[in-house]
Amino acid sequence: MSTAEKTIELGLPTVPRARKPREVIEAAAPTDTKKVLLAAPRGYCAGVDRAVIAVEKALDHYGAPVYVRKQIVHNRHVVETLEAQGAIFVDEVDEVPEGSVTVFSAHGVSPAVIAESEDRQLNTIDATCPLVSKVHREAVRFAKQDYDILLIGHEGHEEVEGTAGEAPDHVQIVNSPDEVDKVTVRDPEKVVWISQTTLSVDETLETVARLKERFPTLQDPPSDDICYATSNRQGAIKEIAPQADLVIVVGSTNSSNSVRLMEVALEYGAKASYLVDYANEVDETWFEGVTTVGVTSGASVPEVLVQDVLRLLADYGYEDVQPVETAKEDILFSLPKELRSALKNDTGAPAMRLGGRGEKPNR
Ligand code: SF4
């Protein structure tokens, strides 16, 4: 099947499609050949786990409401669950009553947002993922050295806005390889690239290769900016995709790393790939003629949502679930420092709840 014929489904199929009788769909592939290839790693990364726990702990400690600038992580279920517990999500800090407890999301904020929060005397908790903060520090450092900084990333994404805001006079955003020709710099000998953490590894390499054709002395960032969680999840789906008739990615449409997983699945040979927030968005017509289903989830997705999809697949005869593990993850991050000291004052002991796999049942 050509790339053009492959199915990309970004939207949620909220309108039921014409459905065939279940027996017809089940008969399309004999049950004893049906299987699921389950990606590992998948789901929660350490940065997401830390951010979600930060909001939960803030609610415990300060009581509701706790304000959160932007979605704490890009996942519908997580946001709705925290809202039910008393979190209020806002777009900008000017919507937050002065002096209120406010959490910055895992995607990070620019210095302008921090300054505005100080003006409003907000009690802020910075849940920016440490791996995003690392990219911010790179931007600051290279700007101080007066480099032109080419930030590979998606314009309008919160993380890119935050990173670019560290050095607006030095940063220009490069969305894709096709934009390379439009880049202009002051001194071609003094250019560095950095990137958003949740991009496609392959596409970013292509962008960098094209940038290096234009600027042969282009400097690399000190270490990879695409984070371990993004590249590990893409690595697992690259292994699965060539064997899969269908890949289901559990994740939200505004989750960059989840959308990238769907794209990577198609690039690496999956015949179709769909993104779903919940199992009830899976359309049974997707199973026609399908024997092997790949399943993965974005870095902001609680495991409970994947298990719901696996239960649904089992109902359709895909009971044989084979894990495909391509990497092990043991990265943990401590809670934001503002929260650690607040909790320490409560108990006298340092509060060091760390990130993990997000297996909690109700997130
Ligand atoms: S996806 Fe990567 S950068 Fe984003 S929160 Fe997770 S670990 Fe941090």
Boltz pocket constraint, residues with backbone or C-beta under 6 A from the ligand:
constraints:
  - pocket:
      binder: B
      contacts: [[A, 45], [A, 46], [A, 47], [A, 48], [A, 106], [A, 129], [A, 130], [A, 131], [A, 132], [A, 197], [A, 198], [A, 227], [A, 228], [A, 229], [A, 230], [A, 257], [A, 299]]
      max_distance: 6.0
